[in-house]
Amino acid sequence: MATSTGNEKSVNPVLRISQLDALELNKALEQLVWSQFTSCFHGFKPGVLAHFEPEVKAFLCLILWKFTIYSRNATVGQTILNIQYKNNLSKTEKYQPLSKHQKLWYLIFTVGGRWLEERCYDLFSNRQQQSFCKIKNYISFGSGLLKLCGLLNFLIFLRKGTFATLTERFLGIRSVFCKPQSVRQVGFEYMNRELLWHGFAEFLIYLLPLINVQKLKLKISSWCLPITGLSNSENTLAAHCRECSLCGEWPTMPHTIGCPHVFCYYCIKSNFLFDMYFTCPKCGSEVHNLQPLKYKIEMTELRV
């Protein structure tokens, strides 16, 4: 990226969304590297890295800094998005790579600042002496002040579009495109389909609980297959109580609703609780009185 011919390259401003995307990609890479590193210690005693976690994270970030900012003047996220850092302190409008001092201070502010915050929290968390408490309060105040400055810097960034982080503003480094960018062609067909599908799904989620599916099913079946007299096989099953009119299995705790048909207790009870106007699917009789059916069944009939 930044070579001896870098002075000949022109500067192309970067969109705000591209700078924010680069920051998110950097965070995702750090988390991925840390998860891959900790997976190497799954076979060790739990908590083996707990005492040295800030130092290990700082060492990994140092390696990333060596192969990104120090070597290429760009982070991994910026490299993916065709972005790199420019020395904004130079008076020329042509591209100028970062100086060694800027790269070193970038390492101190990002990696060193994060390590100092994590390590100081561990050092002073259990200290009760007055001097340590004062140092802890000073560090907490400084950390809060930096976060407030970071918030103000972010608001300015949204306004002007430069210096997405406080470190970039302090060091005078700015994100620019490596090559001229073509006009972005944005298509909304996929987004329109997603919005339409989500709207239709929300409508169904709202509508389906209001529909009595069981009653509608029985109504349609009565239109397609008008209720007629019972066949001989149905009469036989009803007379011998061998089939539930809802599930078609041997009735468990058989009950009747006042018609010749028999139901499992849980089948008829659940349907009646769901629909107080439930009718028999065989003959269309309404539930007049739910009563247990007293019928003596011989053991030989269970084998039939």
Secondary structure, 3 states (H helix, E strand, C coil): CCCCCHHHCCCCECCHHHHHHHHHHHHHHHHHHHHHHHHHHCCCCCCCCCCCHHHHHHHHHHHHHHHCHHHHCCCHHHHHCCEEEEECCCCCCCCCCCCHHHHHHHHHHHHHHHHHHHHHHHHHCCCCCHHHHHHHHHHHHHHHHHHHHHHHHHHHHHHHCCCCCHHHHHHCEEEEECCCCCCCCCCCHHHHHHHHHHHHHHHHHHHHHHCCHHHHHHHHHHHHCCCCCCCHHHHHHHHHCCCCCCCCCCCCCCEECCCCCCECHHHHHHHHHHCCCCECCCCCCECCCCEECCCCCCHHHHCC
